[in-house]
Amino acid sequence: MNLLTEAIDNCPVIQPLIVLDWKLNAETKEWQVPIKWDDLFPEDSTWESYQDIMDTYPN
């Protein structure tokens, strides 16, 4: 079991593990990516704005 060493407001800080795909949102013309999050189940993957991911996790 991995113990999380970082937390904000008693919530663990999760990191993106992998980008699974990509799509262009027809309404907003914004690229979106489904993210598999580290230490979470695959079914907990979420669609996120590509720009938000790049701004938050530049590496």
Secondary structure, DSSP 8 states (H G I E B T S, - for coil): ------EETTEE---EEEE---EE-TTT--EEEEEEETTS-GGG-EEEEHHHHHHH---
